[in-house]
Amino acid sequence: MTTLKIGVIGAGSISQYHLTPYKNNPNTVLHAVCDMNAERAKQTADKYEAPHAYSDYNELLANEEIDAVSICTWNDTHAEIAIAALKAGKHVLVEKPLCRTVEEAYKIQQAVQESGKILQVGFVRRYDPNAQMLRSFIDNGEFGEIYYAKASYIRRLGNPGGWFSDSRRSGGGPLIDIGVHVIDLCWYMMGRPKVKSVTGNTYRKLGDRSNIKNLSSYKAADYNPNNQDNDVEDLANALIRFENGSTLMVDVSFTLHAKENEGSVKLYGEKGGFEIDPEVVIVTEKHDTIINISPQTDSKGFQFEKAFQAEIDHFVECVQTGKQPISPVEDGVEVMKILRGIYESASTGKEVYL
């Protein structure tokens, strides 16, 4: 197959999980890196042996040699860059969330349809080896109809600050940053049922808690300990109802007075259930006896680097063969409807019908 020339737009922390897998893929070559910080763009390009470095993404998109791009920028630029890339004839892998609003999502979808190019949304949890293993169990009817799921991702001290805490750039707090992962993962595992309604709550009680000492946490590259612009929620929770009668409950936080961080994803079906986080467990019945099954896999939990490698490899395969990705733009639009519906419900105090 023809080797694809790749451009990566945005050289922040998440970009390494695109750059390294592209470097590992025998069918791609890194051709350009772009970042509004020209020095960082040049350093990253040199590190990954990409011959071009840009500080303006329009210059990268004007490079006719580039076949496809990864967008690893702030959420508020996803839509404009994705649309520009599609119009420039590039295939696109855009980090989650697809964008910030439903209106932006529809514009991206229209651009995909008009361009005929591939756009893959970076719902990386779908590409984890354990997730794909469980999907094969689901597809073979092992669990029957999955009618209930619940997911919880609690950080007790995990507001990264910087752009993450600026709703203008991020579109929201933990719901749109980490909640999007588990909402999408559950929805995908449930067979992507059509959403009926959402009820949600958000809370802003604790701020970024930059006063805390003796306990470290991840901080954004543009973190400012004196930040007064933190305007995103600390905590969000929601009940998502689907037209087939199934439901999903979720709660996520950047910061909470919790004893410890917590991550759990659990789904329940008519014939069995399973947990994905913190580690994979299958629960079923055999001969009138309840059985807990621990699949023998390379890792019991989420395999971060393998998932990103699988995501990049799938994107490359789709571009080369024309097949549609397992996380297409349509799914990005639907998840954005869920996220904005939760925020609307929290704001109005009412259930929102989609």
N, C-alpha and C positions, 0 to 999 in steps of 0.2 A: 504494500500500500504506500501511497505518497506520504512522505513525511510532512507533518503539519508545522507551520511556523506560528508560534504562540506569543501573544503579548499579554502581560499582566499589568493591570491598572490598579494602583494602590500598593504601596510597599510596607504597610503596617504589619502588625504581628500575625494576622490571619494569612497573609500572603505566602508565608513560608510553607503553609500546608497546601498551597497550589504549586509554588515554584519547585519544591522538592519532588512531588509526584510527576510533574511534567519532565523534570530532569531524569527521572527513573523510567519514563515511558519510552520505549524504543521507536515509537512512531511520531514523536514530537521533538522539536528543538525550540528552546527559548530564544526568541528573536528580539524582544524589547521589554523594558520595564518602564512604567510611568508612575511618578509620584509628584505631588505639588511641591514637595521638598526636593529640589533638584539634586542636592548632595546625596540624599538617601536613595534616590532613583539610581544615581551613578554607582553608589556603593553596592546596591543590590544587584544591578546588572553585572557588575564586575564579579561579584561573588558567584553568580550562577552562569557566568560566561555568555551573557546575552550581549550582542554587538551594539544595541541601541538603548539609550536612556533618554527619557523625555520628562518634562515637567508639565506639559499640556497634553491631555489625552487626545485632543483633536489631531495633534501632530502624529501620535501613534496610529490613530485610525486612518490617517492619510497614507501610511506606509502600505503600499499595495501588496507587499510580500507577505504580510500577516494574514493568516487564515482564520484565526479564532482568538478570542480574548477571555480572560478571567477578570471579573470586576470585584475588587476587594477593598472598596472605598466606604466612606460613611454612607449610611442608609439614604440620606437626602440626595445623594448623587446617583443612586442606582438607576433610577428611571431615565434621567437625561443621558447618561453614558450608554446604557443598554440600547436605547432607541437610536442614538447616534451610531453605535457600533453596527447595529442591524442595517441601518441605512447605508453604511459604508461597506456592506457586504461581508461582514464578519459574523461567524458563529459566536455564541455568547454563553458563558457560564457565569452566573451572577450569584454572589454570596447571599445567604438568607439574611433578613427577609427580602422578598423580591423588591420591595420598595417601602413607602410609608403609608400610602393611602390606596383605597380601592380605585379611585380615579386614575392614579398613576399606573396601577396594575392593568387596567383596561387599555391604556395607551400603549403599554409594552406589548400586550397581547396582540393588539392591532398591528403594531410594527412587525411582530413575528410573522403574522399571517401575510402581510404585504411583502415581506422580504423573502419568505420561503426558507429562511435560515433556521438552524437549530438554536433554541434557547433552553438551557437546563438550569433549574433553580437549585441552589446549593443546600438541599435538605440532606445533609451528610449522614444523619442517623439512619436513613433508608439503606445506605450502602455498607453499613457495618456487617461483617460476616455473620454475626449472630442474628441480626435482623433478617438477613436474606435466608438463613436457615429456617427461622420461624415462619417466614412467609411461605416457604415450601410446605411446611406442616399445615398451615392454614389452607393453602391452595389444594391440598390433598384431603381436606375435610376433617382433619384430626380434632379440631376444637368445635366443629359445628358453627352455628351462627354466633358471632361475638356481639354481645348485646350491652356490655358494660366495660368501661375502662376508667382508670384513674391514674393520674400522674402528679408527682410532687417534686419540685426542685427548689429546695430552700437553701439559700446562702445566708448565714447569720451575719457575715461581714464581707460583702462582695459587690459593693457598688464601685465600678472601675473609675468613676468620675470622668472628666474630660467630655468627649462627644457623647459617650454613653449616657450621661446624665443631662444632656441638653436635648429636650424633646424636639426642637426645631431640626436638629441634625439626625437624631436617632428615630424619631417617631414615637418614642415611649421608653419605658424602663424594662424591668425583667420580663414582662409579658412578651414584648416584641423581640427581646434579645435572647433569652433562654427558653421562655415559654413556647416560642414558635417551634423549637426543636421537638419538644415532647408532644405538643398538640398535633404536629404533623405526623410524628411517628405513630401515635395511637390511631389517628385518622387513616393513615396508610395501612396499618395492620387490620383495621376494621373493614377494609375494602372500599375506602373513600366514599362513604354514604353521603347523600345529599343533606346538607344542614337545614334544619327547620328553624331553630331559634337559639339564642344565647342569653344567659343572664350572668352578669359579672360585677365584681367589686374591685376597686383599687383603693390603696391607702398610702398617704404621705405623712408619716409620723416621725421618722427617725433621720431623714436626710442622708448625707453620705458618710456620716460618723467619722469624719477625718480626725476627730479628737482621740479616737481609740489608740492606745499604745499596747505594746507587748504581743500583738497578734497581727501578722502580716496578711496582705491580700493582694490580688492582681490589680494593677492600676494601668489605665490607658496611657498611651504615649504622651497625650496632652493633658494629663492629670495635673490639677492645681489644688493644693491643700487648702487654699483660701477661696475656693470656688463658691460663688454666691448664686450661681446659675442652675443649681440642681433643681430641676422642676419635673422629674419623672417619679413614678410611683415607687414605693418601697416594696409593696406586696400587691399581687393580683390573684384573684381566684375566680373561677367560672364554672358554670354548668352548661354544657353544649348538648342540645337535643337534635337528633337526626330524624329524618322523615320515616325511617324504617323502625322507629321506636327505641333504638339504642341511644345510650348516653355516655358522655365523657365528662369527668370532673377533673379539674386541674388547679393547682396553686403553685405559685412561683414567687420568689423574693430575691431582691438584691441585699436586703438587710432586715434582720428580725431578731428579737430577743429569744433565740433558740439555743438549745444546749450544744448543738452541732449542726454541720451541714448535712443535708439529706437529699438523696435522689432515688426516686422509685417510679417505676412504670409497670403497671399491672393490667392485664386484660382477662376477661372472663367470658367463656362461651358455653353453649348448651352441653357439649360433650367433654369439655376440659378448659383449663385456663393456663396462663403462663405469666411469668414475670420476666421483664427484660433487664431492668435495673433494680437493685445494684448488681445482680448477677442472674443469669438465665436459669429458670426453674420451670418445669412443666408439671402441671397437676392434672390427674385424670383418675378414672376408676377402672379397675380390672377385677373381675370375679367378685363383685360386691365389696371391693376394698379400695379405699382412696390411696393413691400412690403419688409420691413426689419424685420426679425424674430430673436428674442433673445430666444434661447432654455432655458428652466428652468432646470438648472443643479446645482450641489453642488458648482461649481466654474466656473466663466466666462472665466478664463485663464488656463494656464498650471498648472497642479497639480503635482508638483515635486515629493513629497514623494509617492503619490498614483501611479504615473507612474512607479517609481522604484519598488514598491511592486508588481505591475502587471507584470513587466518584469521578476522579480525573480520567481514569482508564475508560469508564463508561462514556464520558463526554467525548473523548477522542474516538471511540468506536462509533458513536452516533454520528459524528461529523463525517467520518470516513465512509460509513455505509448508508447514511440517510435514515436509519431507524430512529424512532422517537425515544427520548430519554424516559426513564421511569419517574422522573420528577420534572414534568413539562411545565410550560408557562401557565397552562390552565389550572394546575394544582397550586401554583403560586398565587393565582388570583383568588381561588377558593379559600386558601389559608388567610390571605389578607382580609377577606370578608369576615372571617371568624374573628381575627384580631381586632379589627375596627369595630365590629359588633360588640365585643366585650367592653372596649373602651366607651362606646356609646351607652351601653347599658349601665356601666358604672357612673357615667356622668348624669344620666337621666333618672336612674333608680328604677328603670323599667326593663322588662324582657324585650329583646329586640328580635324581630322576625326577619329572616333573610330570604 
